[in-house]
Amino acid sequence: MTTKITPAINSKGKYNLALPWSAIPNMEYTCIAIRSFDDIYKLRKDVYKTYYLPMGLTEGSTTFTATPFSFAAEKEKKPNILTLLGENGSVIYVPDTFLTSQPTTTSVKYSHVVLAISLGALPDTQDLSALKTAITNLVGTSVGVTPTVHETRAPSTNTPNESEHSALEIARLAGISNQTTDRADAIRFQTMMTQVQAKNRALMNILNPSPPPSNTVASNF
């Protein structure tokens, strides 16, 4: 490398590194430390053996550089060792002479989103297949993605007897018809529209009856 690019401390974004260093694609890193060679030597660490040699940068090698690598020539550029912390907790120690550009911060932050719905205690025989299909369709029409719907059951301390179960089921089933959600309103509206359309067709048939089929026999006279 012929130049060095030193980011500001705490700079966050996508880092483009020159070989033999590499960053995980599409992952953002934060520069949490910038140390000069002198700082590292004060810690009694050999910079070449600690950071360069393990990456395969040996004296005279052209594996990763256009000209034979020389640590003496590298030192003349007064590099700093950057500590880059990835979002997944990974750490990269890289000289700023092997940074090809300043970190880019134009990415849009994404997160994995999970919506959890508690249905309370239900009998183990309750089939939720139709509900899961309805949730999948609702999410698809609302958000534009097809979700993965997982069914999870946990032990319940509520263990009603048969008569109590019957009473709970009557209350639960009654609650289905009493829903006033947007979806329930839409279903009722669609039902009303279907009924109105049927009545309109019946009225149109009364006002404009179809002519009876002709049974007239042609005259021979």
C-alpha positions as CSV (number, residue, x, y, z in Angstrom):
1,M,0.0,0.0,0.0
2,T,1.3,3.5,-0.8
3,T,-0.9,5.6,1.5
4,K,-2.7,5.3,4.8
5,I,-6.3,6.2,5.6
6,T,-7.0,6.7,9.3
7,P,-10.6,6.8,10.4
8,A,-11.7,8.8,13.4
9,I,-12.2,6.9,16.6
10,N,-15.7,5.4,17.0
11,S,-16.2,5.6,13.2
12,K,-18.9,3.1,12.3
13,G,-19.7,1.7,8.9
14,K,-18.6,-0.8,6.2
15,Y,-14.8,-1.1,6.0
16,N,-13.0,-2.0,2.8
17,L,-9.7,-3.7,3.6
18,A,-6.8,-4.7,1.3
19,L,-5.6,-8.3,1.3
20,P,-4.6,-10.2,3.3
21,W,-7.2,-8.5,5.6
22,S,-10.9,-8.8,4.9
23,A,-14.1,-7.8,6.6
24,I,-17.4,-9.7,6.6
25,P,-19.5,-8.3,3.6
26,N,-22.4,-6.0,4.6
27,M,-21.4,-6.0,8.2
28,E,-20.7,-2.7,10.0
29,Y,-17.6,-2.3,12.2
30,T,-16.7,0.4,14.7
31,C,-13.1,1.6,15.1
32,I,-12.7,1.3,18.9
33,A,-8.9,1.8,19.1
34,I,-6.1,3.5,17.1
35,R,-2.6,2.6,18.3
36,S,0.7,3.7,16.9
37,F,3.7,1.3,16.6
38,D,5.3,3.2,19.5
39,D,2.3,2.5,21.7
40,I,2.5,-1.2,20.9
41,Y,6.2,-1.4,21.4
42,K,5.7,0.2,24.9
43,L,3.6,-2.9,25.7
44,R,6.6,-5.0,24.7
45,K,4.9,-6.5,21.7
46,D,6.6,-7.1,18.4
47,V,4.4,-5.4,15.8
48,Y,5.7,-7.4,12.8
49,K,5.3,-10.8,14.5
50,T,2.0,-9.8,16.2
51,Y,0.1,-8.3,13.3
52,Y,1.8,-8.7,9.9
53,L,3.5,-12.2,10.0
54,P,0.4,-14.1,11.1
55,M,-1.4,-12.7,8.0
56,G,1.2,-14.0,5.7
57,L,3.1,-10.7,5.0
58,T,6.7,-12.0,5.0
59,E,9.7,-10.0,4.0
60,G,10.2,-10.0,0.2
61,S,6.8,-11.6,-0.5
62,T,4.6,-10.3,-3.3
63,T,1.6,-12.5,-2.4
64,F,-0.5,-9.6,-1.3
65,T,1.4,-6.5,-2.4
66,A,2.4,-5.2,-5.9
67,T,6.1,-4.9,-4.8
68,P,8.0,-7.1,-2.4
69,F,6.8,-6.5,1.1
70,S,9.2,-4.7,3.4
71,F,8.4,-4.0,7.0
72,A,11.1,-1.3,7.1
73,A,9.3,0.5,4.2
74,E,6.0,-0.1,6.0
75,K,7.3,1.6,9.2
76,E,8.3,4.7,7.2
77,K,4.6,5.3,6.5
78,K,4.0,5.6,10.3
79,P,1.0,3.2,10.3
80,N,-1.5,2.8,13.1
81,I,-3.0,-0.5,14.1
82,L,-6.8,-0.2,14.0
83,T,-9.1,-2.3,16.2
84,L,-12.4,-2.9,14.4
85,L,-15.3,-4.3,16.3
86,G,-17.9,-6.0,14.2
87,E,-21.6,-6.1,15.0
88,N,-21.3,-9.8,15.7
89,G,-18.6,-9.3,18.3
90,S,-15.7,-10.2,16.0
91,V,-12.5,-8.1,16.1
92,I,-10.1,-7.2,13.3
93,Y,-6.6,-5.8,13.9
94,V,-5.5,-4.1,10.7
95,P,-2.9,-1.4,9.8
96,D,-4.5,1.7,8.4
97,T,-2.1,1.3,5.4
98,F,-4.4,-1.6,4.4
99,L,-7.6,0.4,4.6
100,T,-8.7,1.3,1.1
101,S,-11.3,3.9,2.0
102,Q,-13.1,5.6,4.8
103,P,-15.9,3.6,6.3
104,T,-19.2,4.0,4.5
105,T,-22.3,4.8,6.6
106,T,-25.0,4.9,3.9
107,S,-26.4,1.5,4.8
108,V,-30.0,1.1,6.0
109,K,-30.3,-0.5,9.4
110,Y,-32.2,-3.8,9.4
111,S,-33.4,-5.9,12.4
112,H,-34.9,-9.3,12.6
113,V,-38.5,-8.7,13.7
114,V,-40.7,-11.2,15.6
115,L,-44.3,-10.6,16.6
116,A,-45.5,-12.9,19.4
117,I,-49.2,-13.5,20.0
118,S,-50.4,-15.0,23.2
119,L,-53.7,-16.9,22.8
120,G,-53.9,-17.8,26.5
121,A,-54.9,-21.3,27.6
122,L,-56.6,-23.4,24.8
123,P,-57.4,-27.1,24.7
124,D,-54.7,-29.2,23.2
125,T,-57.1,-30.4,20.6
126,Q,-57.6,-26.9,19.2
127,D,-56.5,-26.9,15.5
128,L,-54.8,-23.6,14.7
129,S,-54.0,-24.4,11.0
130,A,-56.6,-22.0,9.6
131,L,-55.5,-19.2,12.0
132,K,-51.9,-19.6,11.0
133,T,-52.9,-19.4,7.3
134,A,-54.9,-16.3,8.1
135,I,-52.0,-14.7,9.9
136,T,-49.7,-15.5,7.0
137,N,-52.1,-13.9,4.5
138,L,-52.7,-10.9,6.7
139,V,-48.9,-10.2,7.1
140,G,-48.4,-10.7,3.4
141,T,-51.1,-8.2,2.4
142,S,-50.0,-5.7,5.2
143,V,-46.2,-5.8,5.1
144,G,-45.4,-7.6,1.8
145,V,-43.4,-10.4,3.3
146,T,-44.3,-14.1,3.8
147,P,-43.7,-14.8,7.5
148,T,-42.8,-18.1,9.1
149,V,-45.5,-18.9,11.7
150,H,-44.4,-21.1,14.6
151,E,-46.8,-22.7,17.0
152,T,-45.5,-23.0,20.5
153,R,-47.3,-24.5,23.5
154,A,-46.4,-24.1,27.2
155,P,-47.8,-26.0,30.2
156,S,-50.9,-24.4,31.8
157,T,-52.0,-24.5,35.4
158,N,-55.6,-24.2,34.1
159,T,-57.0,-27.8,33.8
160,P,-60.8,-27.5,33.7
161,N,-63.1,-30.4,34.0
162,E,-65.4,-31.4,31.2
163,S,-68.3,-29.1,32.3
164,E,-65.9,-26.2,32.8
165,H,-64.4,-26.9,29.5
166,S,-67.8,-26.8,27.8
167,A,-68.5,-23.4,29.4
168,L,-65.2,-22.0,28.3
169,E,-65.8,-23.2,24.8
170,I,-69.2,-21.6,24.6
171,A,-67.7,-18.3,25.8
172,R,-64.8,-18.6,23.3
173,L,-67.0,-19.4,20.3
174,A,-69.4,-16.6,21.2
175,G,-66.4,-14.2,21.2
176,I,-65.6,-15.1,17.6
177,S,-68.9,-13.7,16.4
178,N,-68.7,-10.7,18.6
179,Q,-65.4,-9.5,17.2
180,T,-65.3,-5.9,15.9
181,T,-61.9,-5.9,14.3
182,D,-61.2,-4.4,10.9
183,R,-61.0,-7.9,9.4
184,A,-64.3,-9.0,11.0
185,D,-65.9,-5.8,9.7
186,A,-64.5,-6.5,6.2
187,I,-65.9,-10.0,6.3
188,R,-69.3,-8.7,7.3
189,F,-69.2,-6.0,4.6
190,Q,-68.3,-8.6,2.0
191,T,-71.2,-10.8,3.1
192,M,-73.6,-7.8,2.9
193,M,-72.3,-7.0,-0.5
194,T,-72.9,-10.5,-1.7
195,Q,-76.4,-10.5,-0.4
196,V,-77.1,-7.1,-2.0
197,Q,-75.8,-8.3,-5.3
198,A,-78.0,-11.4,-5.2
199,K,-81.1,-9.2,-4.4
200,N,-80.2,-6.9,-7.3
201,R,-80.0,-9.8,-9.7
202,A,-83.4,-11.0,-8.5
203,L,-85.0,-7.6,-8.9
204,M,-83.5,-7.2,-12.4
205,N,-85.0,-10.6,-13.4
206,I,-88.4,-9.4,-12.2
207,L,-88.2,-6.1,-14.1
208,N,-86.7,-7.6,-17.2
209,P,-88.0,-11.1,-17.5
210,S,-86.5,-13.3,-20.2
211,P,-89.0,-13.9,-23.1
212,P,-90.5,-17.4,-23.0
213,P,-89.2,-19.8,-25.6
214,S,-91.3,-19.7,-28.8
215,N,-93.4,-22.8,-29.6
216,T,-95.1,-21.3,-32.7
217,V,-95.4,-23.8,-35.6
218,A,-94.9,-22.3,-39.0
219,S,-98.2,-22.1,-41.0
220,N,-98.6,-24.1,-44.2
221,F,-101.3,-21.7,-45.5
